[in-house]
Amino acid sequence: MPVWQAKVATLFPEMFPGAIGQALAGRALENGIWSLDVKDIRDHATDRHRTVDDNPFGGGAGMVMRPDIVDAALRELRASAPELPLIYLSPRGKMLNQKRCRELATGPGVMLLCGRYEGIDQRVLDEHQVEEISIGDYILMGGELPAMVLIESCIRLIEGVVNKAASVDEESFETGLLEYPHYTRPANWNGREVPEILLSGHHAKIQAWRLDQAEEITRERRPDLWDQYVATGPAKRVKS
């Protein structure tokens, strides 16, 4: 089975692997289920100060990462794995979702470009035809944390990373619904009882209860997801 590859271009390579080097993700990295290759964009600077940015044309606050420097870093990475999709982590990109994570997880891997400052010169993004992806409607200081989010959301779907495949299949977004609530011991905690149905041993009724809970939570918290769920067809159960 081919190793799933994550290649990252960043100004801060020391941030990796960070969180994705821990727990199940870190164990899978150590076991060779996936690989991580991090390149320092600053290595391609041409002056003694290793400058990678400059003032924006047209004026404005902040600095912009230079296209020639970013291009050199990307060409080095792409030469090593031209088959990988190139993604720029950007708040103006399409929102990352479970469907895209599954698509990427079933492929050979990802190549991620992490921006800093006010962003990256548009010309190099156009030159390399990058896909822009956002992890939410908020602004961070750079693309490194979003890159880790994307990598972990993908590698946890790779066979051998998470022990129980069923635990992945039943999670939020996999069925178009948010996940149902979970309970464990003790059965009575601070006067709060576990729902009686979960102690019944009746698996069909438990599954029906969990679906009811997932539908109710989704309808209340994410009406956008609920509308999509209802629109998928009569095979789904719909509450009035």
NORMO-V169757 format. One record per residue. N is the residue number from 0. RES is the residue in three letters. PHI is phi as a letter, one per 30 degrees, with the letter a starting at -180 (none if undefined). PSI is psi in degrees with one decimal (none if undefined). BURIAL is # if it has 24 or more other C-alpha atoms within 12 Angstrom, else .. Layout:
n=(N & N)
res=(RES & RES)
phi=(PHI & PHI)
psi=(PSI & PSI)
burial=(BURIAL & BURIAL)
This chain:
n=(0 & 1 & 2 & 3 & 4 & 5 & 6 & 7 & 8 & 9 & 10 & 11 & 12 & 13 & 14 & 15 & 16 & 17 & 18 & 19 & 20 & 21 & 22 & 23 & 24 & 25 & 26 & 27 & 28 & 29 & 30 & 31 & 32 & 33 & 34 & 35 & 36 & 37 & 38 & 39 & 40 & 41 & 42 & 43 & 44 & 45 & 46 & 47 & 48 & 49 & 50 & 51 & 52 & 53 & 54 & 55 & 56 & 57 & 58 & 59 & 60 & 61 & 62 & 63 & 64 & 65 & 66 & 67 & 68 & 69 & 70 & 71 & 72 & 73 & 74 & 75 & 76 & 77 & 78 & 79 & 80 & 81 & 82 & 83 & 84 & 85 & 86 & 87 & 88 & 89 & 90 & 91 & 92 & 93 & 94 & 95 & 96 & 97 & 98 & 99 & 100 & 101 & 102 & 103 & 104 & 105 & 106 & 107 & 108 & 109 & 110 & 111 & 112 & 113 & 114 & 115 & 116 & 117 & 118 & 119 & 120 & 121 & 122 & 123 & 124 & 125 & 126 & 127 & 128 & 129 & 130 & 131 & 132 & 133 & 134 & 135 & 136 & 137 & 138 & 139 & 140 & 141 & 142 & 143 & 144 & 145 & 146 & 147 & 148 & 149 & 150 & 151 & 152 & 153 & 154 & 155 & 156 & 157 & 158 & 159 & 160 & 161 & 162 & 163 & 164 & 165 & 166 & 167 & 168 & 169 & 170 & 171 & 172 & 173 & 174 & 175 & 176 & 177 & 178 & 179 & 180 & 181 & 182 & 183 & 184 & 185 & 186 & 187 & 188 & 189 & 190 & 191 & 192 & 193 & 194 & 195 & 196 & 197 & 198 & 199 & 200 & 201 & 202 & 203 & 204 & 205 & 206 & 207 & 208 & 209 & 210 & 211 & 212 & 213 & 214 & 215 & 216 & 217 & 218 & 219 & 220 & 221 & 222 & 223 & 224 & 225 & 226 & 227 & 228 & 229 & 230 & 231 & 232 & 233 & 234 & 235 & 236 & 237 & 238 & 239)
res=(MET & PRO & VAL & TRP & GLN & ALA & LYS & VAL & ALA & THR & LEU & PHE & PRO & GLU & MET & PHE & PRO & GLY & ALA & ILE & GLY & GLN & ALA & LEU & ALA & GLY & ARG & ALA & LEU & GLU & ASN & GLY & ILE & TRP & SER & LEU & ASP & VAL & LYS & ASP & ILE & ARG & ASP & HIS & ALA & THR & ASP & ARG & HIS & ARG & THR & VAL & ASP & ASP & ASN & PRO & PHE & GLY & GLY & GLY & ALA & GLY & MET & VAL & MET & ARG & PRO & ASP & ILE & VAL & ASP & ALA & ALA & LEU & ARG & GLU & LEU & ARG & ALA & SER & ALA & PRO & GLU & LEU & PRO & LEU & ILE & TYR & LEU & SER & PRO & ARG & GLY & LYS & MET & LEU & ASN & GLN & LYS & ARG & CYS & ARG & GLU & LEU & ALA & THR & GLY & PRO & GLY & VAL & MET & LEU & LEU & CYS & GLY & ARG & TYR & GLU & GLY & ILE & ASP & GLN & ARG & VAL & LEU & ASP & GLU & HIS & GLN & VAL & GLU & GLU & ILE & SER & ILE & GLY & ASP & TYR & ILE & LEU & MET & GLY & GLY & GLU & LEU & PRO & ALA & MET & VAL & LEU & ILE & GLU & SER & CYS & ILE & ARG & LEU & ILE & GLU & GLY & VAL & VAL & ASN & LYS & ALA & ALA & SER & VAL & ASP & GLU & GLU & SER & PHE & GLU & THR & GLY & LEU & LEU & GLU & TYR & PRO & HIS & TYR & THR & ARG & PRO & ALA & ASN & TRP & ASN & GLY & ARG & GLU & VAL & PRO & GLU & ILE & LEU & LEU & SER & GLY & HIS & HIS & ALA & LYS & ILE & GLN & ALA & TRP & ARG & LEU & ASP & GLN & ALA & GLU & GLU & ILE & THR & ARG & GLU & ARG & ARG & PRO & ASP & LEU & TRP & ASP & GLN & TYR & VAL & ALA & THR & GLY & PRO & ALA & LYS & ARG & VAL & LYS & SER)
phi=(none & d & d & d & c & b & c & b & c & a & d & b & d & d & d & c & d & h & d & d & c & c & h & d & d & d & d & d & d & d & d & i & d & b & b & b & b & c & c & d & e & d & d & c & d & c & c & d & d & h & d & b & b & a & d & d & d & j & i & j & d & i & b & b & d & d & d & d & d & d & e & d & d & d & d & d & d & d & d & d & a & d & d & d & d & c & b & c & d & b & d & c & d & d & d & d & b & d & d & d & d & d & d & d & d & d & c & d & k & b & b & c & c & c & d & b & i & d & k & c & e & e & d & d & d & d & e & c & h & d & c & c & b & c & c & l & d & a & c & c & d & a & c & d & d & e & d & d & d & d & d & d & d & d & d & d & c & d & e & j & d & c & d & c & d & d & d & d & d & c & d & e & i & d & c & j & b & d & d & d & d & c & b & b & d & d & d & b & b & h & i & c & c & d & e & e & e & d & c & d & i & c & d & d & d & d & d & d & d & d & d & e & d & d & d & d & d & d & d & d & c & b & e & d & d & d & d & d & d & d & d & d & k & d & d & d & d & b & c & d)
psi=(125.2 & 146.9 & 131.7 & 128.2 & 138.1 & 117.3 & 132.1 & 131.8 & 122.3 & 159.1 & -8.7 & 69.6 & -22.8 & -11.9 & -14.1 & 148.1 & -15.8 & -132.7 & -31.2 & 2.6 & 9.0 & 165.2 & -140.1 & -39.3 & -43.1 & -38.7 & -40.5 & -34.4 & -45.1 & -34.4 & 0.3 & 18.6 & -31.6 & 162.7 & 155.8 & 126.6 & 114.3 & 127.1 & 136.5 & 113.4 & -32.6 & -18.8 & -17.8 & 5.8 & 153.0 & -3.2 & 167.9 & -18.3 & -1.4 & 48.0 & 133.5 & -4.1 & 169.0 & 171.7 & 145.2 & 136.9 & 139.8 & -3.6 & -179.5 & 167.7 & 156.0 & -179.0 & 161.0 & 136.4 & 132.9 & 141.4 & -35.1 & -37.5 & -46.7 & -39.9 & -44.2 & -40.7 & -41.7 & -39.1 & -36.9 & -44.8 & -45.5 & -28.3 & -29.2 & -20.3 & 72.1 & -15.2 & -11.7 & 137.4 & 138.5 & 122.2 & 132.9 & 122.7 & 114.2 & 139.3 & -13.2 & 2.3 & 175.7 & 144.2 & 131.7 & 134.3 & 173.3 & -33.9 & -45.4 & -36.3 & -43.5 & -39.0 & -45.2 & -36.3 & -29.1 & -4.3 & -167.8 & -14.6 & -160.9 & 153.3 & 121.4 & 134.7 & 122.1 & 118.9 & 167.0 & 176.2 & -135.0 & -5.3 & -162.9 & 141.0 & 126.3 & -29.5 & -37.2 & -30.3 & -40.7 & -40.6 & -40.7 & 2.2 & 53.1 & 151.9 & 129.5 & 129.6 & 138.5 & 148.6 & 4.9 & 164.2 & 66.1 & 167.2 & 132.7 & 176.1 & -16.9 & -179.5 & 2.6 & -47.0 & -44.9 & -36.0 & -41.6 & -38.6 & -47.4 & -44.5 & -48.9 & -37.9 & -24.6 & -49.2 & -26.8 & -13.9 & -7.5 & 137.5 & 131.6 & -8.4 & -52.1 & 130.5 & -45.0 & 111.3 & -33.7 & -31.6 & -27.3 & -41.9 & -27.0 & 7.3 & 171.4 & 140.6 & -21.0 & -34.0 & 5.8 & 0.3 & 158.3 & 156.5 & 148.8 & 161.2 & 153.2 & 152.4 & 150.7 & -173.9 & 147.4 & 156.2 & -26.2 & 116.1 & 120.2 & 36.0 & 2.7 & 121.9 & 146.6 & 138.9 & 131.4 & -34.3 & -32.0 & -15.6 & 0.8 & -25.4 & 2.8 & 96.5 & -37.9 & -42.4 & -35.9 & -44.2 & -40.5 & -41.0 & -42.9 & -39.3 & -43.4 & -44.9 & -43.6 & -41.2 & -43.9 & -44.8 & -42.1 & -43.7 & -38.1 & -40.6 & -30.1 & 74.5 & -26.4 & -43.8 & -37.4 & -43.6 & -39.9 & -40.3 & -46.5 & -36.6 & -9.5 & -15.5 & 172.0 & -12.5 & -23.4 & 149.4 & 130.9 & 130.5 & 150.4 & none)
burial=(. & . & # & # & # & # & # & # & # & # & # & # & # & . & . & # & # & . & . & # & . & . & . & . & # & # & . & # & # & . & . & . & # & # & # & # & # & # & # & # & # & # & # & # & . & . & . & . & . & . & . & # & # & # & . & . & . & . & . & . & . & . & . & # & # & # & # & # & # & # & # & # & # & # & # & # & # & # & . & . & . & . & . & # & # & # & # & # & # & # & # & . & . & . & . & # & # & # & . & # & # & # & . & # & # & . & # & # & # & # & # & # & # & # & # & # & # & # & # & # & # & # & . & # & # & . & . & # & . & # & # & # & # & # & # & . & . & . & . & . & . & # & # & # & # & # & # & # & # & # & # & # & # & # & # & # & # & # & # & . & # & # & . & . & . & . & . & # & . & . & . & # & # & . & # & # & # & # & # & # & . & . & . & . & . & . & . & . & . & . & . & . & . & . & . & . & . & . & . & . & . & . & . & . & . & . & . & . & . & # & # & . & . & # & # & # & . & # & # & . & . & . & . & . & # & # & . & . & # & . & . & . & . & . & . & . & . & . & . & .)
